[in-house]
Amino acid sequence: MRLALLGAPGSGKGTQAMLLEAKYGFVHISTGHILRKNLREKTELGLRAKPFMQEGELVPNDIVVEMVKERLSHDDAVAGFLMDGFPRDILQAEAFERILDEMGRPLDVVVLLKIDDELVVKRLTNRRTCRACGKILNLLGLHAGAKFCPDCGGGLYHRDDDSEPVIRNRIEVYREHSEPLAGWYEARGLLRTVEVEEYYMPEDTFRRIEAALDL
């Protein structure tokens, strides 16, 4: 299966991608992982992306698209993949479509995790990151009141970009640039929408995704 996972910040894309990868063996392709790998290995594309990443700016589409194209050429992605974090706008979606058409491997389905803005704010303002191992957890769930990482014992901290003003700005950016993707993919008959609700555990959302995909 060739699948793309869309959704606002805080909708749970990363968590659901990991659950799908663990249960069904999907090859999980994350643009964040790709960017960091190219930066770490000092590839040509990584060196081109580095100045933008250092300044906290969006990496230009042409660089991201080339990185995605290179990753999709690997043998493990031939049979199928789960794309997480890409495309982010219509221009990227058009480039993605061209790449897959050239490879003869068009998308099978696109899953949109639909979430209320206020729930995004609630989720992300309660998110904490481990200083030692980088694990991210949420104080709303099983880790309510936690001060230390359950995996390594490291101290937890509240990232600056998980503050409410920053989160609301990220939501606005998403609405302007990424939300139109839903209509774009719906017009192609590829979209499946899964509601993310406040009192749902990740496993509940996962079951809804499975139902949407007929897995």
Phi, psi and omega per residue, in radians:
M1 nan 2.454 3.067
R2 -1.975 1.966 -2.917
L3 -2.281 2.443 2.997
A4 -2.071 2.417 -3.106
L5 -1.967 2.098 -3.120
L6 -2.009 2.763 3.067
G7 2.824 2.767 -3.137
A8 -1.173 2.865 3.012
P9 -0.963 2.381 3.121
G10 1.477 0.026 -3.130
S11 -1.367 -0.264 3.096
G12 1.731 0.364 -3.104
K13 -0.996 -0.821 -3.094
G14 -1.100 -0.756 3.132
T15 -1.106 -0.808 -3.118
Q16 -1.173 -0.617 3.100
A17 -1.087 -0.720 3.134
M18 -1.163 -0.674 3.111
L19 -1.137 -0.733 3.113
L20 -1.145 -0.706 3.119
E21 -1.104 -0.766 -3.088
A22 -1.154 -0.720 -3.047
K23 -1.482 -0.673 -3.012
Y24 -1.950 -0.060 3.092
G25 1.309 0.321 3.093
F26 -1.040 2.491 3.018
V27 -1.376 1.898 -3.050
H28 -1.483 2.008 3.135
I29 -1.965 2.005 -3.136
S30 -1.973 2.264 3.129
T31 -1.120 -0.566 3.088
G32 -1.081 -0.772 3.111
H33 -1.120 -0.729 -3.122
I34 -1.084 -0.798 -3.133
L35 -1.060 -0.826 -3.113
R36 -1.139 -0.655 3.125
K37 -1.128 -0.792 3.127
N38 -1.124 -0.625 3.117
L39 -1.183 -0.776 -3.114
R40 -1.124 -0.689 -3.095
E41 -1.534 -0.015 3.088
K42 0.967 0.754 3.077
T43 -1.260 2.949 3.102
E44 -1.004 -0.784 3.139
L45 -1.168 -0.652 3.113
G46 -1.103 -0.710 3.123
L47 -1.170 -0.596 3.093
R48 -1.220 -0.587 -3.105
A49 -1.411 -0.444 -2.990
K50 -0.931 -0.845 -3.110
P51 -1.041 -0.641 3.140
F52 -1.218 -0.726 -3.138
M53 -1.173 -0.651 3.132
Q54 -1.150 -0.553 -3.136
E55 -1.572 -0.001 -3.137
G56 1.275 0.372 3.139
E57 -1.689 2.807 3.077
L58 -1.187 2.351 3.075
V59 -1.234 2.313 -3.094
P60 -0.946 2.575 -3.084
N61 -0.954 -0.718 -3.055
D62 -1.083 -0.614 3.129
I63 -1.243 -0.808 -3.126
V64 -1.089 -0.759 -3.121
V65 -1.090 -0.727 3.122
E66 -1.119 -0.676 3.113
M67 -1.130 -0.743 3.122
V68 -1.120 -0.762 3.141
K69 -1.051 -0.763 3.138
E70 -1.113 -0.719 -3.126
R71 -1.156 -0.670 -3.129
L72 -1.208 -0.288 3.132
S73 -1.381 -0.185 -3.134
H74 -1.224 2.622 -3.076
D75 -1.009 -0.632 -3.051
D76 -1.194 -0.287 -3.113
A77 -1.682 -0.045 -3.067
V78 -1.141 -0.743 -3.081
A79 -1.349 -0.304 -3.127
G80 2.729 2.956 -3.109
F81 -2.854 2.869 3.021
L82 -2.115 1.939 -3.093
M83 -1.599 2.154 -3.079
D84 -2.118 2.064 3.102
G85 1.602 0.152 3.133
F86 -2.684 2.387 0.002
P87 -1.394 2.775 3.131
R88 -1.839 -0.231 3.109
D89 -2.687 3.083 -3.068
I90 -1.113 -0.686 3.138
L91 -1.059 -0.748 3.102
Q92 -1.162 -0.659 3.137
A93 -1.102 -0.717 3.119
E94 -1.135 -0.739 3.116
A95 -1.147 -0.706 3.121
F96 -1.068 -0.765 3.131
E97 -1.070 -0.734 3.130
R98 -1.115 -0.749 3.140
I99 -1.050 -0.831 -3.096
L100 -1.184 -0.626 3.090
D101 -1.120 -0.720 3.115
E102 -1.092 -0.591 3.141
M103 -1.466 -0.168 -3.078
G104 1.220 0.519 -3.088
R105 -2.338 1.204 -3.109
P106 -1.178 2.789 3.094
L107 -1.090 2.509 3.042
D108 -1.586 -0.659 -3.039
V109 -2.819 2.650 3.073
V110 -2.193 2.185 3.129
V111 -1.841 2.173 3.080
L112 -1.793 2.117 3.031
L113 -1.541 1.852 -3.060
K114 -1.631 2.185 -3.042
I115 -2.447 2.517 3.121
D116 -1.224 2.488 -3.111
D117 -0.994 -0.750 -3.089
E118 -1.168 -0.537 3.077
L119 -1.229 -0.623 3.058
V120 -1.033 -0.837 -3.135
V121 -1.063 -0.784 -3.130
K122 -1.080 -0.783 -3.134
R123 -1.105 -0.886 -3.000
L124 -1.300 -0.534 3.092
T125 -1.249 -0.318 3.100
N126 -1.748 0.189 3.134
R127 -1.499 2.439 3.111
R128 -2.277 2.614 -3.097
T129 -2.129 2.422 3.122
C130 -1.347 2.260 3.127
R131 -1.201 -0.447 -3.057
A132 -1.527 -0.914 -3.032
C133 -1.922 -0.155 3.103
G134 1.473 0.027 3.131
K135 -1.046 2.423 3.103
I136 -1.880 2.283 3.080
L137 -2.425 2.920 -3.046
N138 -2.112 2.347 -3.108
L139 -1.338 -0.073 3.137
L140 -1.411 -0.383 -3.018
G141 -1.845 -2.282 -3.075
L142 -1.117 -0.366 -3.052
H143 -1.761 0.406 3.137
A144 -0.964 2.232 3.110
G145 1.426 -0.006 -3.091
A146 -1.151 2.482 3.081
K147 -2.069 -0.234 -3.116
F148 -2.317 2.645 -3.131
C149 -1.148 2.277 3.125
P150 -1.233 -0.287 -3.119
D151 -1.552 -0.827 -3.034
C152 -2.124 -0.139 3.128
G153 1.478 0.044 3.138
G154 -1.191 2.753 3.124
G155 -1.255 2.583 3.139
L156 -1.731 2.562 3.082
Y157 -2.428 2.802 -3.131
H158 -1.725 1.959 -3.106
R159 -1.144 2.574 3.129
D160 -1.036 -0.627 -3.090
D161 -1.397 0.052 3.018
D162 -1.799 0.332 3.047
S163 -1.445 2.698 -3.031
E164 -1.052 -0.789 3.140
P165 -1.035 -0.721 -3.139
V166 -1.164 -0.729 -3.137
I167 -1.081 -0.786 -3.125
R168 -1.123 -0.599 3.079
N169 -1.181 -0.703 3.105
R170 -1.099 -0.632 3.102
I171 -1.123 -0.741 3.132
E172 -1.106 -0.719 3.099
V173 -1.087 -0.742 3.108
Y174 -1.070 -0.820 -3.120
R175 -1.036 -0.690 -3.080
E176 -1.306 -0.770 -2.983
H177 -1.747 -0.676 -2.991
S178 -1.750 -0.557 -3.087
E179 -1.022 -0.634 3.116
P180 -1.045 -0.279 3.115
L181 -1.071 -0.543 -3.117
A182 -1.042 -0.842 3.129
G183 -1.158 -0.627 -3.132
W184 -1.091 -0.791 -3.135
Y185 -1.361 -0.519 3.089
E186 -1.113 -0.672 3.122
A187 -1.113 -0.382 3.125
R188 -1.671 0.063 3.093
G189 1.269 0.373 -3.049
L190 -1.829 -0.256 -2.937
L191 -1.426 2.369 2.956
R192 -2.208 2.213 -3.094
T193 -1.828 2.290 3.120
V194 -2.115 2.131 3.138
E195 -1.334 2.323 3.041
V196 -1.843 2.040 -3.046
E197 -1.919 2.749 -2.972
E198 -1.023 -0.750 -3.016
Y199 -1.656 0.234 3.114
Y200 -1.494 2.385 2.940
M201 -1.414 2.814 3.111
P202 -0.922 -0.621 -3.135
E203 -1.138 -0.540 3.113
D204 -1.187 -0.802 3.087
T205 -1.091 -0.683 3.132
F206 -1.039 -0.741 3.121
R207 -1.117 -0.610 3.087
R208 -1.165 -0.667 3.101
I209 -1.125 -0.779 3.115
E210 -1.004 -0.743 3.128
A211 -1.123 -0.727 -3.129
A212 -1.125 -0.530 -3.101
L213 -1.666 -0.037 -3.080
D214 0.995 0.725 -3.132
L215 -1.521 nan nan
